[in-house]
Structure formats: structure tokens, C-alpha cells
Amino acid sequence: MVAIRGLTVILACNVFCLSVSTKYISVRNAEPINSVQANLCNTTDDCYPADLIVHQVPAVYINCSDNKCVCTGCFYSTNGYKSCGYKRCWQYVAATHTCEDLRKDQRTAFLLSLFLSFVGAANFYIEQYTLGGLQLAFLVLMPIIIPAIWLIYVFIMLGTSAVCDWSNDVDTIAGYWPLIVSFVLWAMVILMWWVADIVTFAEDLRASGNGCPLRHNL
């Protein structure tokens, strides 16, 4: 009889402990939901980035819906829908209340590289001014530098008379090979640079000068 009573007491204690543990676990699981819900936005004002004046941005871009910050256009939701931040390579223009995409157009860059790569047009368009300047300088200066190098070669190797009277001197023809080779190499460099630019912009392998990738539309 005593054994039965003892077993009953133990069983009752187990049931009580199990019920208390279940309630404790359910409360622990509910705590993160309550804390997150409490930290979400209450009004749209809670969603604005710190550097923006409240009510400066139209509701179509920033809005508080169901206690969550809904951010579109040049903004995106941060901190678990608690606020809005700026998308990379986008900016908000307060004067016009519009979002501006700072990325350059891939199709435009590709077409410029296809037809005007030799003057650096594509690189100037994406604000890679160093590359564009090198291409333009190579195109403009090399036709001047190559003949100058050839004249120096003729003066040194064949003498002044060969330059002044080249039409009557058969040997001067041999002096043209540096000029011809230089022009061929110059043309080959331009051709290879042109092909490289076409492939680069077709595959979108070069970012703009501001660090932004090109806008994919090719």
C-alpha cells in the first residue's frame, strides 16, 4: 500500500514537472518573436535613413506596412525590416523626389567599344578615364612618333644624304623597313585592344570608374 502511494506521488511529480517545462519552452520560443515585433517600425518615420528628412521621400519608396519597413526603388530593407538603407550605386534626388541609377548602360558601352574603341569612347563613357586617355593618346601620338623614329634611324644608319635624296638612292628603300614594321605593330596593338574591349563589355567584365557594375541589358 505504501509502495502504491509512493508511485502515485512520483507520477504526479513527473506530470507537474513536464507541464511546467512545456510552458517554459513555449515562452522561450515566443520571446524572439515578441522582441522582433516590438523592434519593427510603428510609423513610416521609423524607416527613414538617418540623413533623410522625414516625409521627404514618397511613400512609394519608403513605407511602414504591418510593422515592417517596405523599401523599394533606390532603398532596401535593413536590420530585419526595421529601417531602410540606400542600394549600392543608387541615389535619391531630393529635388525631384526620384531615384537615380548611377550604373552605366552595358549596351551603350558595348556599342561604343564596337565602333569607337580606338578613341577610347567606351572607357570614357564608363568613366575609366585612364584607359580611355591611353587609347586616345596611342591613336594620336603613334603616327607622329613612328615616322620620327624612322627618320632618326635613317639619319644614323644611312646618313643625311639618304634622307635628302632618297629617290635617287636605291639603298634608302632598305631604310623603310623600321617604318613599315612599326606601323604594322601599331595597327596590331589597336586591333587587339579593340577585340579585348569588345569581349570585355560583351561579358561585362569591367566596372565603371565609380566602382559600380554596368547595368545588364545586353
C-alpha positions as CSV (number, residue, x, y, z in Angstrom):
1,M,0.0,0.0,0.0
2,V,2.8,2.4,0.9
3,A,4.5,1.4,-2.4
4,I,1.4,2.3,-4.4
5,R,1.2,5.7,-2.7
6,G,4.8,6.4,-3.3
7,L,4.4,5.5,-7.0
8,T,1.4,7.8,-7.3
9,V,3.4,10.7,-5.7
10,I,6.3,10.2,-8.2
11,L,3.9,10.0,-11.2
12,A,2.2,13.2,-10.1
13,C,5.5,15.0,-9.7
14,N,6.6,13.9,-13.2
15,V,3.4,15.2,-14.7
16,F,3.7,18.5,-12.9
17,C,7.4,18.9,-13.9
18,L,6.5,18.1,-17.5
19,S,3.7,20.7,-17.7
20,V,6.0,23.4,-16.2
21,S,8.8,22.5,-18.7
22,T,6.4,22.7,-21.7
23,K,5.1,26.1,-20.6
24,Y,8.7,27.3,-20.1
25,I,9.8,26.1,-23.5
26,S,6.8,27.7,-25.2
27,V,7.5,31.0,-23.5
28,R,11.2,30.9,-24.5
29,N,10.3,30.2,-28.2
30,A,7.8,33.1,-28.2
31,E,10.3,35.6,-26.8
32,P,12.2,36.3,-30.1
33,I,9.0,36.8,-32.0
34,N,7.7,39.3,-29.4
35,S,11.1,41.1,-29.3
36,V,11.4,41.3,-33.0
37,Q,7.8,42.5,-33.4
38,A,8.4,45.2,-30.8
39,N,11.5,46.5,-32.6
40,L,9.9,46.8,-36.0
41,C,8.5,50.1,-37.3
42,N,5.4,51.7,-35.9
43,T,5.2,54.5,-38.4
44,T,6.9,55.3,-41.7
45,D,9.1,57.9,-39.9
46,D,10.9,54.9,-38.2
47,C,12.0,53.6,-41.6
48,Y,13.9,56.7,-43.0
49,P,17.7,56.6,-43.3
50,A,19.4,59.0,-40.8
51,D,20.4,61.6,-43.4
52,L,16.9,62.0,-44.9
53,I,14.3,64.4,-43.7
54,V,11.1,62.8,-42.6
55,H,8.4,62.9,-45.2
56,Q,10.9,63.9,-47.9
57,V,10.6,60.5,-49.7
58,P,7.3,59.5,-51.3
59,A,5.5,56.6,-49.8
60,V,6.0,54.6,-52.9
61,Y,9.7,54.2,-51.9
62,I,9.5,54.0,-48.1
63,N,6.5,52.9,-46.2
64,C,5.7,51.1,-42.9
65,S,3.3,48.2,-43.5
66,D,2.3,45.5,-41.0
67,N,5.1,46.9,-38.7
68,K,7.7,46.2,-41.4
69,C,9.6,48.8,-43.4
70,V,8.8,48.3,-47.1
71,C,11.6,49.8,-49.1
72,T,11.7,50.0,-53.0
73,G,13.4,52.0,-55.7
74,C,16.8,53.1,-54.5
75,F,16.2,51.8,-51.0
76,Y,16.3,48.4,-49.4
77,S,15.2,47.0,-46.1
78,T,17.9,46.7,-43.4
79,N,18.1,45.3,-39.9
80,G,15.3,42.8,-40.4
81,Y,12.8,45.3,-41.9
82,K,13.4,47.8,-39.1
83,S,14.7,50.6,-41.4
84,C,15.6,51.4,-45.0
85,G,19.1,51.9,-46.5
86,Y,20.4,53.0,-49.8
87,K,21.0,50.5,-52.6
88,R,24.6,50.4,-53.9
89,C,25.0,52.5,-57.0
90,W,21.7,54.3,-56.5
91,Q,21.0,57.7,-55.1
92,Y,17.8,59.6,-54.1
93,V,17.4,63.0,-55.7
94,A,15.6,65.1,-53.2
95,A,14.9,68.0,-55.6
96,T,12.8,65.8,-57.9
97,H,11.8,63.1,-55.4
98,T,13.1,60.4,-57.7
99,C,15.6,57.6,-57.5
100,E,18.6,57.7,-59.9
101,D,20.5,54.7,-61.1
102,L,24.3,55.5,-61.1
103,R,25.2,52.4,-63.2
104,K,26.3,52.8,-66.8
105,D,24.5,51.1,-69.6
106,Q,26.2,47.9,-70.8
107,R,24.6,48.0,-74.2
108,T,25.9,51.6,-74.8
109,A,29.4,50.7,-73.6
110,F,29.4,47.7,-75.9
111,L,28.3,49.6,-79.0
112,L,30.9,52.3,-78.3
113,S,33.6,49.7,-78.0
114,L,32.4,48.1,-81.2
115,F,32.6,51.3,-83.3
116,L,34.7,53.8,-81.4
117,S,37.0,51.8,-79.2
118,F,40.2,53.2,-80.9
119,V,39.5,56.7,-79.5
120,G,38.6,55.3,-76.0
121,A,34.9,56.2,-76.3
122,A,33.6,53.2,-74.3
123,N,36.1,53.8,-71.4
124,F,35.3,57.5,-71.3
125,Y,31.6,56.6,-71.2
126,I,32.0,54.4,-68.1
127,E,34.4,57.0,-66.5
128,Q,37.5,54.9,-66.9
129,Y,39.4,58.0,-67.9
130,T,42.9,56.5,-67.6
131,L,42.2,53.7,-70.1
132,G,40.3,56.0,-72.4
133,G,43.2,58.5,-72.3
134,L,45.7,55.8,-73.1
135,Q,43.7,54.6,-76.1
136,L,43.3,58.1,-77.4
137,A,46.9,59.0,-76.9
138,F,48.1,55.8,-78.6
139,L,46.0,56.6,-81.6
140,V,47.0,60.2,-81.9
141,L,50.7,60.1,-80.9
142,M,51.9,56.9,-82.5
143,P,51.5,58.1,-86.2
144,I,53.8,61.0,-85.1
145,I,56.3,59.0,-83.1
146,I,56.7,56.2,-85.6
147,P,57.9,58.5,-88.5
148,A,60.1,60.3,-86.1
149,I,61.8,57.1,-85.0
150,W,62.2,56.1,-88.7
151,L,63.9,59.4,-89.5
152,I,66.3,59.0,-86.7
153,Y,67.1,55.5,-87.9
154,V,67.8,56.8,-91.4
155,F,70.0,59.6,-90.2
156,I,72.1,57.2,-88.1
157,M,72.2,54.2,-90.5
158,L,72.2,55.8,-94.0
159,G,73.3,59.4,-93.4
160,T,71.8,62.7,-94.1
161,S,72.1,62.4,-97.9
162,A,69.9,59.4,-97.9
163,V,67.0,61.4,-96.4
164,C,67.5,64.4,-98.7
165,D,67.9,62.4,-101.9
166,W,66.1,59.2,-101.2
167,S,64.5,59.0,-104.7
168,N,67.9,58.6,-106.3
169,D,69.4,56.2,-103.8
170,V,68.3,52.6,-104.0
171,D,69.8,51.8,-100.6
172,T,67.2,54.1,-98.9
173,I,64.5,51.5,-99.6
174,A,66.1,49.3,-97.0
175,G,65.7,52.1,-94.5
176,Y,61.9,51.8,-94.7
177,W,61.6,48.5,-93.0
178,P,61.5,50.0,-89.5
179,L,58.7,52.3,-90.6
180,I,56.7,49.5,-92.1
181,V,57.2,47.2,-89.1
182,S,56.3,49.9,-86.7
183,F,53.1,50.7,-88.4
184,V,52.2,47.0,-88.6
185,L,52.8,46.6,-84.9
186,W,50.9,49.7,-84.1
187,A,47.9,48.5,-86.1
188,M,48.1,45.1,-84.5
189,V,48.0,46.7,-81.0
190,I,45.0,48.7,-81.9
191,L,43.3,45.7,-83.3
192,M,44.0,43.5,-80.2
193,W,42.9,46.4,-77.9
194,W,39.7,46.7,-79.9
195,V,38.9,43.0,-79.7
196,A,39.7,43.0,-76.0
197,D,37.3,45.9,-75.3
198,I,34.5,44.2,-77.3
199,V,34.9,41.0,-75.3
200,T,35.2,42.9,-72.0
201,F,32.0,44.8,-72.5
202,A,30.1,41.9,-74.0
203,E,30.9,39.8,-70.9
204,D,30.5,42.8,-68.5
205,L,34.0,42.3,-67.1
206,R,34.8,46.0,-66.4
207,A,33.2,48.2,-63.7
208,S,32.6,51.9,-64.0
209,G,35.1,54.4,-62.7
210,N,32.8,55.0,-59.6
211,G,33.1,51.3,-58.8
212,C,29.6,50.4,-59.9
213,P,28.9,47.4,-62.2
214,L,27.3,48.1,-65.5
215,R,23.6,47.8,-65.9
216,H,22.9,44.4,-67.5
217,N,20.8,44.9,-70.7
218,L,22.8,43.3,-73.4
